[in-house]
């Protein structure tokens, strides 16, 4: 499963927000660091105890391109959904 983060250029580096999950945001000095941080932020956001009843919205269909500044961020298979 893949979620999508909209990338924004900052004065120094970048920041990104998950399109589907309000409040799931991260930053990085480079796009490579931003990608790693987005994976960590997403998996932390989605981590819930096995007995949790929280339902997260499913990812939307996006086309990730450099021009659109959208990052494709995969969910770690070990994160309970």
C-alpha positions as CSV (number, residue, x, y, z in Angstrom):
1,X,0.0,0.0,0.0
2,X,1.3,3.5,-0.9
3,X,0.3,6.9,0.4
4,X,1.1,10.2,-1.2
5,X,2.9,13.2,0.2
6,X,2.7,16.7,-1.4
7,X,6.2,18.2,-1.4
8,X,6.8,21.9,-0.7
9,X,10.1,23.8,-1.1
10,X,11.2,25.7,2.0
11,X,13.9,28.4,2.5
12,X,16.2,25.6,3.5
13,X,15.2,22.1,2.3
14,X,11.7,20.7,1.9
15,X,8.6,19.7,3.8
16,X,5.8,17.4,2.9
17,X,2.3,16.6,4.0
18,X,0.4,13.4,3.4
19,X,-2.5,14.0,1.1
20,X,-4.8,11.4,2.8
21,X,-3.8,11.7,6.5
22,X,-4.3,15.1,8.0
23,X,-1.5,16.1,10.3
24,X,1.0,13.6,8.9
25,X,3.9,15.8,7.9
26,X,7.7,15.8,7.8
27,X,10.7,17.7,6.5
28,X,14.2,17.1,5.1
29,X,17.2,19.0,3.9
30,X,17.2,17.0,0.6
31,X,14.6,15.1,-1.4
32,X,16.3,11.9,-0.4
33,X,16.1,12.7,3.3
34,X,12.5,13.9,2.8
35,X,11.6,10.5,1.3
36,X,13.2,8.6,4.3
37,X,11.5,10.9,6.8
38,X,8.1,10.6,5.0
39,X,8.4,6.8,5.4
40,X,9.2,7.1,9.1
41,X,6.4,9.7,9.6
42,X,3.8,7.6,7.7
43,X,4.6,4.4,9.5
44,X,4.6,6.1,12.9
45,X,1.3,7.7,12.1
46,X,-0.3,4.4,11.1
47,X,1.1,2.4,14.0
48,X,-1.8,1.3,16.2
49,X,-2.1,-1.5,18.7
50,X,-3.6,-4.7,17.3
51,X,-6.8,-4.2,19.2
52,X,-7.3,-0.6,17.9
53,X,-10.5,0.3,16.2
54,X,-9.0,3.3,14.4
55,X,-9.8,3.3,10.6
56,X,-7.5,5.3,8.4
57,X,-8.6,6.6,5.0
58,X,-7.3,4.5,2.1
59,X,-4.8,6.0,-0.2
60,X,-6.1,7.9,-3.2
61,X,-5.0,7.3,-6.8
62,X,-2.2,9.8,-7.7
63,X,0.4,9.8,-10.4
64,X,3.7,10.6,-8.7
65,X,6.0,12.7,-10.9
66,X,8.8,15.2,-10.1
67,X,6.7,17.9,-11.9
68,X,3.8,17.4,-9.6
69,X,6.0,17.2,-6.5
70,X,4.2,14.1,-5.1
71,X,6.1,11.5,-3.2
72,X,5.0,7.9,-3.2
73,X,5.5,6.5,0.3
74,X,5.0,2.8,0.9
75,X,3.6,1.5,4.2
76,X,5.9,-0.9,6.0
77,X,4.3,-4.4,5.8
78,X,4.8,-4.8,9.6
79,X,2.5,-1.9,10.3
80,X,-0.9,-3.2,11.3
81,X,-3.7,-1.8,9.2
